[in-house]
């Protein structure tokens, strides 16, 4: 996967990254791709999964911060 693809994925919101990841998985499960195509898709899937994790980690942090703030007020 090239830098342009990485930069593009870095701009994706959670839902878009998740939806594209689902499509990548479907394509890989269907098979029929040559090795290079499969590896390229796998790499894209890894990048998409990492992007989803970044969003989830950010959401988790926001929830933890909100709970900590609420507990400090009590």
PDB file of N, CA, C and O in Angstrom:
ATOM      1  N   UNK A   1       0.851  -1.173   0.000  1.00  0.00           N
ATOM      2  CA  UNK A   1       0.000   0.000   0.000  1.00  0.00           C
ATOM      3  C   UNK A   1       0.897   1.235   0.000  1.00  0.00           C
ATOM      4  O   UNK A   1       1.906   1.280   0.703  1.00  0.00           O
ATOM      5  N   UNK A   2       0.527   2.218  -0.780  1.00  0.00           N
ATOM      6  CA  UNK A   2       1.377   3.400  -0.897  1.00  0.00           C
ATOM      7  C   UNK A   2       0.967   4.497   0.090  1.00  0.00           C
ATOM      8  O   UNK A   2      -0.046   4.393   0.783  1.00  0.00           O
ATOM      9  N   UNK A   3       1.788   5.549   0.129  1.00  0.00           N
ATOM     10  CA  UNK A   3       1.544   6.643   1.076  1.00  0.00           C
ATOM     11  C   UNK A   3       0.230   7.360   0.805  1.00  0.00           C
ATOM     12  O   UNK A   3      -0.431   7.812   1.739  1.00  0.00           O
ATOM     13  N   UNK A   4      -0.161   7.470  -0.475  1.00  0.00           N
ATOM     14  CA  UNK A   4      -1.427   8.126  -0.793  1.00  0.00           C
ATOM     15  C   UNK A   4      -2.597   7.371  -0.181  1.00  0.00           C
ATOM     16  O   UNK A   4      -3.528   7.979   0.349  1.00  0.00           O
ATOM     17  N   UNK A   5      -2.549   6.041  -0.254  1.00  0.00           N
ATOM     18  CA  UNK A   5      -3.604   5.230   0.354  1.00  0.00           C
ATOM     19  C   UNK A   5      -3.619   5.417   1.867  1.00  0.00           C
ATOM     20  O   UNK A   5      -4.684   5.559   2.468  1.00  0.00           O
ATOM     21  N   UNK A   6      -2.447   5.416   2.477  1.00  0.00           N
ATOM     22  CA  UNK A   6      -2.348   5.613   3.935  1.00  0.00           C
ATOM     23  C   UNK A   6      -2.915   6.973   4.327  1.00  0.00           C
ATOM     24  O   UNK A   6      -3.667   7.088   5.294  1.00  0.00           O
ATOM     25  N   UNK A   7      -2.543   8.004   3.562  1.00  0.00           N
ATOM     26  CA  UNK A   7      -3.029   9.351   3.862  1.00  0.00           C
ATOM     27  C   UNK A   7      -4.539   9.445   3.686  1.00  0.00           C
ATOM     28  O   UNK A   7      -5.218  10.118   4.462  1.00  0.00           O
ATOM     29  N   UNK A   8      -5.063   8.772   2.667  1.00  0.00           N
ATOM     30  CA  UNK A   8      -6.509   8.769   2.445  1.00  0.00           C
ATOM     31  C   UNK A   8      -7.220   8.118   3.624  1.00  0.00           C
ATOM     32  O   UNK A   8      -8.188   8.672   4.147  1.00  0.00           O
ATOM     33  N   UNK A   9      -6.755   6.962   4.041  1.00  0.00           N
ATOM     34  CA  UNK A   9      -7.388   6.227   5.144  1.00  0.00           C
ATOM     35  C   UNK A   9      -7.317   7.040   6.434  1.00  0.00           C
ATOM     36  O   UNK A   9      -8.226   6.971   7.262  1.00  0.00           O
ATOM     37  N   UNK A  10      -6.251   7.801   6.609  1.00  0.00           N
ATOM     38  CA  UNK A  10      -6.101   8.621   7.816  1.00  0.00           C
ATOM     39  C   UNK A  10      -7.194   9.682   7.926  1.00  0.00           C
ATOM     40  O   UNK A  10      -7.425  10.212   9.013  1.00  0.00           O
ATOM     41  N   UNK A  11      -7.866  10.000   6.825  1.00  0.00           N
ATOM     42  CA  UNK A  11      -8.935  11.009   6.858  1.00  0.00           C
ATOM     43  C   UNK A  11     -10.311  10.395   7.091  1.00  0.00           C
ATOM     44  O   UNK A  11     -11.285  11.126   7.273  1.00  0.00           O
ATOM     45  N   UNK A  12     -10.409   9.072   7.089  1.00  0.00           N
ATOM     46  CA  UNK A  12     -11.697   8.398   7.201  1.00  0.00           C
ATOM     47  C   UNK A  12     -12.267   8.510   8.604  1.00  0.00           C
ATOM     48  O   UNK A  12     -11.546   8.411   9.596  1.00  0.00           O
ATOM     49  N   UNK A  13     -13.560   8.717   8.666  1.00  0.00           N
ATOM     50  CA  UNK A  13     -14.274   8.596   9.921  1.00  0.00           C
ATOM     51  C   UNK A  13     -14.433   7.118  10.248  1.00  0.00           C
ATOM     52  O   UNK A  13     -14.111   6.249   9.438  1.00  0.00           O
ATOM     53  N   UNK A  14     -14.933   6.849  11.445  1.00  0.00           N
ATOM     54  CA  UNK A  14     -15.077   5.463  11.884  1.00  0.00           C
ATOM     55  C   UNK A  14     -15.970   4.653  10.946  1.00  0.00           C
ATOM     56  O   UNK A  14     -15.597   3.561  10.516  1.00  0.00           O
ATOM     57  N   UNK A  15     -17.138   5.188  10.632  1.00  0.00           N
ATOM     58  CA  UNK A  15     -18.096   4.428   9.832  1.00  0.00           C
ATOM     59  C   UNK A  15     -17.550   4.099   8.446  1.00  0.00           C
ATOM     60  O   UNK A  15     -17.731   2.986   7.953  1.00  0.00           O
ATOM     61  N   UNK A  16     -16.886   5.059   7.823  1.00  0.00           N
ATOM     62  CA  UNK A  16     -16.341   4.797   6.494  1.00  0.00           C
ATOM     63  C   UNK A  16     -15.242   3.737   6.556  1.00  0.00           C
ATOM     64  O   UNK A  16     -15.205   2.829   5.725  1.00  0.00           O
ATOM     65  N   UNK A  17     -14.357   3.852   7.529  1.00  0.00           N
ATOM     66  CA  UNK A  17     -13.282   2.861   7.673  1.00  0.00           C
ATOM     67  C   UNK A  17     -13.870   1.480   7.944  1.00  0.00           C
ATOM     68  O   UNK A  17     -13.414   0.488   7.374  1.00  0.00           O
ATOM     69  N   UNK A  18     -14.872   1.410   8.803  1.00  0.00           N
ATOM     70  CA  UNK A  18     -15.516   0.130   9.118  1.00  0.00           C
ATOM     71  C   UNK A  18     -16.183  -0.473   7.886  1.00  0.00           C
ATOM     72  O   UNK A  18     -16.031  -1.664   7.613  1.00  0.00           O
ATOM     73  N   UNK A  19     -16.923   0.352   7.143  1.00  0.00           N
ATOM     74  CA  UNK A  19     -17.621  -0.146   5.960  1.00  0.00           C
ATOM     75  C   UNK A  19     -16.646  -0.645   4.903  1.00  0.00           C
ATOM     76  O   UNK A  19     -16.880  -1.680   4.278  1.00  0.00           O
ATOM     77  N   UNK A  20     -15.552   0.090   4.699  1.00  0.00           N
ATOM     78  CA  UNK A  20     -14.563  -0.364   3.725  1.00  0.00           C
ATOM     79  C   UNK A  20     -13.868  -1.636   4.201  1.00  0.00           C
ATOM     80  O   UNK A  20     -13.550  -2.513   3.398  1.00  0.00           O
ATOM     81  N   UNK A  21     -13.635  -1.734   5.506  1.00  0.00           N
ATOM     82  CA  UNK A  21     -13.029  -2.946   6.052  1.00  0.00           C
ATOM     83  C   UNK A  21     -13.937  -4.152   5.812  1.00  0.00           C
ATOM     84  O   UNK A  21     -13.457  -5.225   5.445  1.00  0.00           O
ATOM     85  N   UNK A  22     -15.221  -3.985   6.013  1.00  0.00           N
ATOM     86  CA  UNK A  22     -16.179  -5.068   5.751  1.00  0.00           C
ATOM     87  C   UNK A  22     -16.083  -5.498   4.293  1.00  0.00           C
ATOM     88  O   UNK A  22     -16.086  -6.694   4.001  1.00  0.00           O
ATOM     89  N   UNK A  23     -15.998  -4.544   3.381  1.00  0.00           N
ATOM     90  CA  UNK A  23     -15.889  -4.874   1.954  1.00  0.00           C
ATOM     91  C   UNK A  23     -14.592  -5.607   1.639  1.00  0.00           C
ATOM     92  O   UNK A  23     -14.584  -6.547   0.844  1.00  0.00           O
ATOM     93  N   UNK A  24     -13.501  -5.182   2.256  1.00  0.00           N
ATOM     94  CA  UNK A  24     -12.219  -5.850   2.038  1.00  0.00           C
ATOM     95  C   UNK A  24     -12.297  -7.300   2.503  1.00  0.00           C
ATOM     96  O   UNK A  24     -11.836  -8.206   1.809  1.00  0.00           O
ATOM     97  N   UNK A  25     -12.879  -7.515   3.670  1.00  0.00           N
ATOM     98  CA  UNK A  25     -13.001  -8.873   4.197  1.00  0.00           C
ATOM     99  C   UNK A  25     -13.841  -9.730   3.254  1.00  0.00           C
ATOM    100  O   UNK A  25     -13.483 -10.874   2.976  1.00  0.00           O
ATOM    101  N   UNK A  26     -14.946  -9.193   2.763  1.00  0.00           N
ATOM    102  CA  UNK A  26     -15.795  -9.941   1.827  1.00  0.00           C
ATOM    103  C   UNK A  26     -15.026 -10.336   0.580  1.00  0.00           C
ATOM    104  O   UNK A  26     -15.124 -11.471   0.114  1.00  0.00           O
ATOM    105  N   UNK A  27     -14.257  -9.391   0.040  1.00  0.00           N
ATOM    106  CA  UNK A  27     -13.492  -9.675  -1.170  1.00  0.00           C
ATOM    107  C   UNK A  27     -12.449 -10.762  -0.925  1.00  0.00           C
ATOM    108  O   UNK A  27     -12.247 -11.640  -1.763  1.00  0.00           O
ATOM    109  N   UNK A  28     -11.794 -10.696   0.222  1.00  0.00           N
ATOM    110  CA  UNK A  28     -10.793 -11.712   0.546  1.00  0.00           C
ATOM    111  C   UNK A  28     -11.448 -13.074   0.770  1.00  0.00           C
ATOM    112  O   UNK A  28     -10.896 -14.098   0.368  1.00  0.00           O
ATOM    113  N   UNK A  29     -12.607 -13.094   1.402  1.00  0.00           N
ATOM    114  CA  UNK A  29     -13.298 -14.355   1.654  1.00  0.00           C
ATOM    115  C   UNK A  29     -13.801 -15.001   0.367  1.00  0.00           C
ATOM    116  O   UNK A  29     -13.859 -16.226   0.263  1.00  0.00           O
ATOM    117  N   UNK A  30     -14.163 -14.179  -0.609  1.00  0.00           N
ATOM    118  CA  UNK A  30     -14.646 -14.713  -1.877  1.00  0.00           C
ATOM    119  C   UNK A  30     -13.541 -15.421  -2.642  1.00  0.00           C
ATOM    120  O   UNK A  30     -13.802 -16.348  -3.408  1.00  0.00           O
ATOM    121  N   UNK A  31     -12.321 -14.986  -2.433  1.00  0.00           N
ATOM    122  CA  UNK A  31     -11.187 -15.599  -3.123  1.00  0.00           C
ATOM    123  C   UNK A  31     -11.152 -15.219  -4.591  1.00  0.00           C
ATOM    124  O   UNK A  31     -11.805 -14.267  -5.018  1.00  0.00           O
ATOM    125  N   UNK A  32     -10.383 -15.976  -5.352  1.00  0.00           N
ATOM    126  CA  UNK A  32     -10.276 -15.723  -6.776  1.00  0.00           C
ATOM    127  C   UNK A  32      -9.289 -14.629  -7.141  1.00  0.00           C
ATOM    128  O   UNK A  32      -9.151 -14.285  -8.315  1.00  0.00           O
ATOM    129  N   UNK A  33      -8.610 -14.086  -6.160  1.00  0.00           N
ATOM    130  CA  UNK A  33      -7.629 -13.031  -6.414  1.00  0.00           C
ATOM    131  C   UNK A  33      -6.242 -13.640  -6.486  1.00  0.00           C
ATOM    132  O   UNK A  33      -5.968 -14.663  -5.858  1.00  0.00           O
ATOM    133  N   UNK A  34      -5.372 -13.004  -7.255  1.00  0.00           N
ATOM    134  CA  UNK A  34      -3.998 -13.501  -7.255  1.00  0.00           C
ATOM    135  C   UNK A  34      -3.306 -13.032  -5.975  1.00  0.00           C
ATOM    136  O   UNK A  34      -3.853 -12.229  -5.219  1.00  0.00           O
ATOM    137  N   UNK A  35      -2.122 -13.535  -5.751  1.00  0.00           N
ATOM    138  CA  UNK A  35      -1.418 -13.265  -4.494  1.00  0.00           C
ATOM    139  C   UNK A  35      -1.177 -11.781  -4.267  1.00  0.00           C
ATOM    140  O   UNK A  35      -1.392 -11.284  -3.162  1.00  0.00           O
ATOM    141  N   UNK A  36      -0.732 -11.063  -5.299  1.00  0.00           N
ATOM    142  CA  UNK A  36      -0.462  -9.629  -5.137  1.00  0.00           C
ATOM    143  C   UNK A  36      -1.725  -8.851  -4.792  1.00  0.00           C
ATOM    144  O   UNK A  36      -1.696  -7.961  -3.942  1.00  0.00           O
ATOM    145  N   UNK A  37      -2.830  -9.183  -5.448  1.00  0.00           N
ATOM    146  CA  UNK A  37      -4.096  -8.506  -5.152  1.00  0.00           C
ATOM    147  C   UNK A  37      -4.537  -8.808  -3.721  1.00  0.00           C
ATOM    148  O   UNK A  37      -5.004  -7.921  -3.007  1.00  0.00           O
ATOM    149  N   UNK A  38      -4.387 -10.049  -3.316  1.00  0.00           N
ATOM    150  CA  UNK A  38      -4.760 -10.442  -1.956  1.00  0.00           C
ATOM    151  C   UNK A  38      -3.917  -9.708  -0.919  1.00  0.00           C
ATOM    152  O   UNK A  38      -4.445  -9.225   0.083  1.00  0.00           O
ATOM    153  N   UNK A  39      -2.627  -9.623  -1.153  1.00  0.00           N
ATOM    154  CA  UNK A  39      -1.742  -8.926  -0.208  1.00  0.00           C
ATOM    155  C   UNK A  39      -2.063  -7.445  -0.135  1.00  0.00           C
ATOM    156  O   UNK A  39      -2.051  -6.856   0.946  1.00  0.00           O
ATOM    157  N   UNK A  40      -2.349  -6.842  -1.278  1.00  0.00           N
ATOM    158  CA  UNK A  40      -2.710  -5.427  -1.293  1.00  0.00           C
ATOM    159  C   UNK A  40      -3.991  -5.194  -0.510  1.00  0.00           C
ATOM    160  O   UNK A  40      -4.082  -4.247   0.270  1.00  0.00           O
ATOM    161  N   UNK A  41      -4.978  -6.051  -0.715  1.00  0.00           N
ATOM    162  CA  UNK A  41      -6.222  -5.933   0.036  1.00  0.00           C
ATOM    163  C   UNK A  41      -5.987  -6.163   1.524  1.00  0.00           C
ATOM    164  O   UNK A  41      -6.542  -5.452   2.362  1.00  0.00           O
ATOM    165  N   UNK A  42      -5.167  -7.154   1.852  1.00  0.00           N
ATOM    166  CA  UNK A  42      -4.863  -7.433   3.256  1.00  0.00           C
ATOM    167  C   UNK A  42      -4.233  -6.206   3.920  1.00  0.00           C
ATOM    168  O   UNK A  42      -4.614  -5.832   5.030  1.00  0.00           O
ATOM    169  N   UNK A  43      -3.283  -5.591   3.247  1.00  0.00           N
ATOM    170  CA  UNK A  43      -2.626  -4.396   3.789  1.00  0.00           C
ATOM    171  C   UNK A  43      -3.628  -3.265   3.984  1.00  0.00           C
ATOM    172  O   UNK A  43      -3.588  -2.562   4.994  1.00  0.00           O
ATOM    173  N   UNK A  44      -4.526  -3.091   3.019  1.00  0.00           N
ATOM    174  CA  UNK A  44      -5.552  -2.058   3.158  1.00  0.00           C
ATOM    175  C   UNK A  44      -6.458  -2.383   4.346  1.00  0.00           C
ATOM    176  O   UNK A  44      -6.824  -1.496   5.118  1.00  0.00           O
ATOM    177  N   UNK A  45      -6.812  -3.646   4.485  1.00  0.00           N
ATOM    178  CA  UNK A  45      -7.641  -4.049   5.615  1.00  0.00           C
ATOM    179  C   UNK A  45      -6.972  -3.774   6.943  1.00  0.00           C
ATOM    180  O   UNK A  45      -7.621  -3.317   7.884  1.00  0.00           O
ATOM    181  N   UNK A  46      -5.687  -4.045   7.030  1.00  0.00           N
ATOM    182  CA  UNK A  46      -4.942  -3.752   8.260  1.00  0.00           C
ATOM    183  C   UNK A  46      -4.969  -2.258   8.570  1.00  0.00           C
ATOM    184  O   UNK A  46      -5.184  -1.864   9.716  1.00  0.00           O
ATOM    185  N   UNK A  47      -4.752  -1.429   7.552  1.00  0.00           N
ATOM    186  CA  UNK A  47      -4.766   0.025   7.745  1.00  0.00           C
ATOM    187  C   UNK A  47      -6.158   0.499   8.166  1.00  0.00           C
ATOM    188  O   UNK A  47      -6.286   1.366   9.030  1.00  0.00           O
ATOM    189  N   UNK A  48      -7.191  -0.066   7.559  1.00  0.00           N
ATOM    190  CA  UNK A  48      -8.563   0.299   7.926  1.00  0.00           C
ATOM    191  C   UNK A  48      -8.883  -0.132   9.354  1.00  0.00           C
ATOM    192  O   UNK A  48      -9.510   0.618  10.103  1.00  0.00           O
ATOM    193  N   UNK A  49      -8.460  -1.327   9.730  1.00  0.00           N
ATOM    194  CA  UNK A  49      -8.685  -1.810  11.096  1.00  0.00           C
ATOM    195  C   UNK A  49      -7.959  -0.909  12.105  1.00  0.00           C
ATOM    196  O   UNK A  49      -8.504  -0.600  13.165  1.00  0.00           O
ATOM    197  N   UNK A  50      -6.752  -0.495  11.781  1.00  0.00           N
ATOM    198  CA  UNK A  50      -6.015   0.410  12.668  1.00  0.00           C
ATOM    199  C   UNK A  50      -6.735   1.744  12.804  1.00  0.00           C
ATOM    200  O   UNK A  50      -6.779   2.322  13.890  1.00  0.00           O
ATOM    201  N   UNK A  51      -7.298   2.233  11.703  1.00  0.00           N
ATOM    202  CA  UNK A  51      -8.035   3.499  11.751  1.00  0.00           C
ATOM    203  C   UNK A  51      -9.260   3.366  12.651  1.00  0.00           C
ATOM    204  O   UNK A  51      -9.562   4.269  13.431  1.00  0.00           O
ATOM    205  N   UNK A  52      -9.962   2.240  12.543  1.00  0.00           N
ATOM    206  CA  UNK A  52     -11.112   1.996  13.411  1.00  0.00           C
ATOM    207  C   UNK A  52     -10.678   1.977  14.875  1.00  0.00           C
ATOM    208  O   UNK A  52     -11.343   2.558  15.733  1.00  0.00           O
ATOM    209  N   UNK A  53      -9.563   1.307  15.155  1.00  0.00           N
ATOM    210  CA  UNK A  53      -9.048   1.251  16.529  1.00  0.00           C
ATOM    211  C   UNK A  53      -8.710   2.641  17.057  1.00  0.00           C
ATOM    212  O   UNK A  53      -8.949   2.933  18.229  1.00  0.00           O
ATOM    213  N   UNK A  54      -8.158   3.498  16.205  1.00  0.00           N
ATOM    214  CA  UNK A  54      -7.847   4.867  16.624  1.00  0.00           C
ATOM    215  C   UNK A  54      -9.121   5.592  17.051  1.00  0.00           C
ATOM    216  O   UNK A  54      -9.146   6.270  18.078  1.00  0.00           O
ATOM    217  N   UNK A  55     -10.173   5.444  16.255  1.00  0.00           N
ATOM    218  CA  UNK A  55     -11.441   6.089  16.604  1.00  0.00           C
ATOM    219  C   UNK A  55     -12.008   5.529  17.898  1.00  0.00           C
ATOM    220  O   UNK A  55     -12.482   6.281  18.750  1.00  0.00           O
ATOM    221  N   UNK A  56     -11.960   4.212  18.048  1.00  0.00           N
ATOM    222  CA  UNK A  56     -12.500   3.590  19.258  1.00  0.00           C
ATOM    223  C   UNK A  56     -11.702   3.985  20.500  1.00  0.00           C
ATOM    224  O   UNK A  56     -12.269   4.199  21.572  1.00  0.00           O
ATOM    225  N   UNK A  57     -10.391   4.077  20.346  1.00  0.00           N
ATOM    226  CA  UNK A  57      -9.557   4.506  21.473  1.00  0.00           C
ATOM    227  C   UNK A  57      -9.888   5.943  21.866  1.00  0.00           C
ATOM    228  O   UNK A  57      -9.935   6.273  23.051  1.00  0.00           O
ATOM    229  N   UNK A  58     -10.115   6.788  20.873  1.00  0.00           N
ATOM    230  CA  UNK A  58     -10.494   8.170  21.153  1.00  0.00           C
ATOM    231  C   UNK A  58     -11.836   8.254  21.859  1.00  0.00           C
ATOM    232  O   UNK A  58     -12.006   9.042  22.789  1.00  0.00           O
ATOM    233  N   UNK A  59     -12.782   7.448  21.421  1.00  0.00           N
ATOM    234  CA  UNK A  59     -14.097   7.437  22.059  1.00  0.00           C
ATOM    235  C   UNK A  59     -13.986   6.919  23.491  1.00  0.00           C
ATOM    236  O   UNK A  59     -14.605   7.462  24.405  1.00  0.00           O
ATOM    237  N   UNK A  60     -13.197   5.873  23.675  1.00  0.00           N
ATOM    238  CA  UNK A  60     -12.990   5.306  25.018  1.00  0.00           C
ATOM    239  C   UNK A  60     -12.398   6.365  25.949  1.00  0.00           C
ATOM    240  O   UNK A  60     -12.826   6.493  27.096  1.00  0.00           O
ATOM    241  N   UNK A  61     -11.429   7.112  25.466  1.00  0.00           N
ATOM    242  CA  UNK A  61     -10.790   8.156  26.270  1.00  0.00           C
ATOM    243  C   UNK A  61     -11.796   9.238  26.655  1.00  0.00           C
ATOM    244  O   UNK A  61     -11.800   9.714  27.790  1.00  0.00           O
ATOM    245  N   UNK A  62     -12.645   9.623  25.709  1.00  0.00           N
ATOM    246  CA  UNK A  62     -13.648  10.647  26.001  1.00  0.00           C
ATOM    247  C   UNK A  62     -14.603  10.184  27.090  1.00  0.00           C
ATOM    248  O   UNK A  62     -14.954  10.958  27.980  1.00  0.00           O
ATOM    249  N   UNK A  63     -15.026   8.922  27.025  1.00  0.00           N
ATOM    250  CA  UNK A  63     -15.932   8.385  28.040  1.00  0.00           C
ATOM    251  C   UNK A  63     -15.229   8.347  29.392  1.00  0.00           C
ATOM    252  O   UNK A  63     -15.802   8.746  30.406  1.00  0.00           O
ATOM    253  N   UNK A  64     -13.993   7.868  29.407  1.00  0.00           N
ATOM    254  CA  UNK A  64     -13.240   7.816  30.666  1.00  0.00           C
ATOM    255  C   UNK A  64     -13.057   9.206  31.253  1.00  0.00           C
ATOM    256  O   UNK A  64     -13.196   9.394  32.461  1.00  0.00           O
ATOM    257  N   UNK A  65     -12.748  10.177  30.411  1.00  0.00           N
ATOM    258  CA  UNK A  65     -12.574  11.556  30.888  1.00  0.00           C
ATOM    259  C   UNK A  65     -13.879  12.114  31.447  1.00  0.00           C
ATOM    260  O   UNK A  65     -13.881  12.783  32.480  1.00  0.00           O
ATOM    261  N   UNK A  66     -14.979  11.840  30.767  1.00  0.00           N
ATOM    262  CA  UNK A  66     -16.279  12.327  31.238  1.00  0.00           C
ATOM    263  C   UNK A  66     -16.636  11.693  32.582  1.00  0.00           C
ATOM    264  O   UNK A  66     -17.139  12.372  33.477  1.00  0.00           O
ATOM    265  N   UNK A  67     -16.377  10.399  32.720  1.00  0.00           N
ATOM    266  CA  UNK A  67     -16.659   9.731  33.994  1.00  0.00           C
ATOM    267  C   UNK A  67     -15.775  10.265  35.108  1.00  0.00           C
ATOM    268  O   UNK A  67     -16.240  10.462  36.231  1.00  0.00           O
ATOM    269  N   UNK A  68     -14.515  10.499  34.810  1.00  0.00           N
ATOM    270  CA  UNK A  68     -13.599  11.036  35.817  1.00  0.00           C
ATOM    271  C   UNK A  68     -14.037  12.435  36.236  1.00  0.00           C
ATOM    272  O   UNK A  68     -13.987  12.773  37.419  1.00  0.00           O
ATOM    273  N   UNK A  69     -14.458  13.235  35.291  1.00  0.00           N
ATOM    274  CA  UNK A  69     -14.915  14.594  35.588  1.00  0.00           C
ATOM    275  C   UNK A  69     -16.171  14.548  36.458  1.00  0.00           C
ATOM    276  O   UNK A  69     -16.307  15.323  37.405  1.00  0.00           O
ATOM    277  N   UNK A  70     -17.083  13.638  36.131  1.00  0.00           N
ATOM    278  CA  UNK A  70     -18.315  13.504  36.904  1.00  0.00           C
ATOM    279  C   UNK A  70     -18.003  13.073  38.338  1.00  0.00           C
ATOM    280  O   UNK A  70     -18.603  13.572  39.290  1.00  0.00           O
ATOM    281  N   UNK A  71     -17.050  12.133  38.484  1.00  0.00           N
ATOM    282  CA  UNK A  71     -16.685  11.657  39.814  1.00  0.00           C
ATOM    283  C   UNK A  71     -16.011  12.739  40.639  1.00  0.00           C
ATOM    284  O   UNK A  71     -16.144  12.761  41.863  1.00  0.00           O
ATOM    285  N   UNK A  72     -15.293  13.633  39.983  1.00  0.00           N
ATOM    286  CA  UNK A  72     -14.637  14.732  40.706  1.00  0.00           C
ATOM    287  C   UNK A  72     -15.656  15.731  41.221  1.00  0.00           C
ATOM    288  O   UNK A  72     -15.424  16.380  42.241  1.00  0.00           O
ATOM    289  N   UNK A  73     -16.778  15.863  40.533  1.00  0.00           N
ATOM    290  CA  UNK A  73     -17.807  16.801  40.955  1.00  0.00           C
ATOM    291  C   UNK A  73     -18.601  16.272  42.130  1.00  0.00           C
ATOM    292  O   UNK A  73     -19.214  17.050  42.861  1.00  0.00           O
ATOM    293  N   UNK A  74     -18.601  14.968  42.326  1.00  0.00           N
ATOM    294  CA  UNK A  74     -19.395  14.363  43.428  1.00  0.00           C
ATOM    295  C   UNK A  74     -18.620  14.265  44.687  1.00  0.00           C
ATOM    296  O   UNK A  74     -19.137  13.786  45.696  1.00  0.00           O
TER     297      UNK A  74
END
